[in-house]
Amino acid sequence: MAVNRVPVLKRCRSLGLEPLYLGIDKKSKRTLKRANRKVSEYGTQLKEKQKAKFIYGVLEKPFRNYYLKADRMQGQTGENMMIMLESRLDNVIFRLGFARTRREARQIVDHRHVLVNGRIVNIPSFLVKAGDEIEIKEKAKSSARYKEILERTGGRAVPAWLEADQENLKGTVKELPRREDIDVPVNEMLIVELYSK
């Protein structure tokens, strides 16, 4: 399986992204040396695509598949794509506050700790639907890991489209998110322009 091993803060700096969007509290003190260089239109579009891929932890081929699927759906392609990325199971676990970062959420799903509607799901890219109930497996709930996670993520706001019961490590998808509910600093129109060339 392909893994991106570039240091997170270095990648955030090159994309002009705040590490907080990834759930990381650290800040880089370094500045980018090529900050005042002029960027072409293609360069700007490519940077937006890389930013979205990096935030959600998706590689190129699945990301392009999300675009193609969103293009076939009704409505705006960019919005559809962002809604699909936001409703991935690993992202929902992160948004509910059951993981500190999306990478950790992906690992939790991979390790078969997550139940969706009472069934184990170990596919991070699983798309949740409105009404789905998500919870951490009973056996894993008592581990020290989740107590530590909840201490760190307790103050994090849960989006309006989700309902979290952090004491019991349960959550419900009230509805699918709308574009205005997604606080990710990505201009999806530039991604659509890049792919539609």
N, C-alpha and C positions, 0 to 999 in steps of 0.2 A: 504494500500500500504506500502511495506517495505521501510524504510528510514535509511540510514547510519548516525548515530548521533555522530560518533567519531570526536573530534575536528580536523579541517583540518591540522593545523601545526603539531600536534602530529602524525597524520597519515603520513604526508610528511616525517617527521623525521624517522619514523620506516621503511619507504620504500626507504629512501635515495633519495628523490625526491625534486627538487627545486619547491617552491610554485609558481614561475613564470609560470610554465607550466599550472597551473590552473587559471591564471589571477590574482593571489594574490601578492601584492607588499611586504607583510610582510616577515620577516625572523625570524626564531627561534634561540635564542642565546644558547639554551641547546644543549648538545651533547648526542649521544646515548651511554649508558653505556656498552652495549654488542657488541660494534662495532668490536672488534677483535676476536669474537668467530667464529670458523670454521663452515661453512654452507654446508650442504649436497647438492648433485645434485638436489634432489627433492625440497629442500628448496629454491634453486636459481630459479628453474622453477616456483614454487608457488609464489615467490616474484614478478616475472615478470608479472604473470597473475594478481595478486592483484594490481600491479602498473597500468596496462592497464585498469582494471575495475574501479579503483579509479579516474584516469584521465578523463575517459569518463562518469563516473557516472552511470555505468551499473551494475546490480546485476548478480548473478551467472547464473540463468536459461537463461535470454536473452543472456548473454555473450556466454554460451555454444551453444545456437542456432546459433549465428553468426559464431562460429567455424564450426558447422556441415554444415551450408549453404556454407561457404567458402570452405570446404572440397569437396563439390559436384561440385564446379565451376572449370573451366579450369584455369591453371596457378598454382602458388604457394599458398598454403593454408594460410600461415601467412600473405602474402602481401594482399590477397583478404580480409582477416578478418580486417586488418588495414584500408583498403580502405572503407569497409562498415562502420566501426566505425567512420571514418572521414567524411563520407557523411551523417551522421545522421543530421536531421534538427536542433536539439539544438546545435550541434557542428558547423554547418554552420553559424548559427546566431552569435555564439561566435567569429568565425573566421572573419566574416564581420565587427566586431566591434560594433554590436548592443546590446551587453551585456558585462558586466565586467568579468563574470565567466561563466562556463558551467552550473552551478546550476541556475544562474540568467536567462540564455538563456532558460533553461528547463521551468522555471516559466513563462517566456514571452510567450512561445509556449502554455503552459497549459492554460494561461489566454486568449487565442484566439486573440492574437495581431498580428499573422503572416499570411500573404497570400502567397500561393505558386501558381503561374500562375493564380492569381486573385481569388483563392478560399481559404477560411479559413481552416487552418490545425492546430489541437490542439494535435497532437501526436508527442512528442519529438523524437521518434525513427523512424519517417518517413524518408525513404531514398530518397535523392534528386538525380536527373538525370542530365546529361549534357543538358544545354539549359533552365533549370528551372529558373524562375524569382521569387525572394523572396523579399517581402517588408513588412514593418510594416503597419498595418491598418491605414487609414486616421485619424480616430477618436483618435487613441493613439499617433500619431505623434506629436501633439501639447503639450503633457504632459511634465511636468518639468523633469520627470524621464529620458526621452531619451536625453534631452539637457545635463543633468548631465553625463549620460553614454558616450555620444560623446566627452565631455570634457576630460573624463578619458581615453578613448580608441582611441582618435584622432591620437596619435603618433604610434599606433600599426600597424605593417605591415600586409597587407592583402595578403594571399598566391596567387601565380600566377594563380592557377586554378579557382579563384574567381574574380569577378569584383564588386567593391563596389561604390555606389553613396551615401556617408554618409550624404550629405545635405538633400536628399529626402528619406533617410532611405530605399534605394533599393539596391538589389544586384542580380547578375547573376552568375549561375554556368557555366563557359565557357567549362569545361571538368571535368571528374572525376579525383580525385588526383591520382598520381603515388606514389609509396612508397617513392621515394626520395623527394617528396614534403611535406611529413609528418614529422614534426620536433619533434615528441614525443619520449622521451628516453626509448623506449621499444624494447627488443629483441624478436620479435614475434616467432622466431624459437624455443625458449625455451617453449613458450606457446603451440606450436604445439606438441612438444615432450611430454609435460605433458599430453595433452589430448589424444595422440595416444598410451598411455601405455595400 
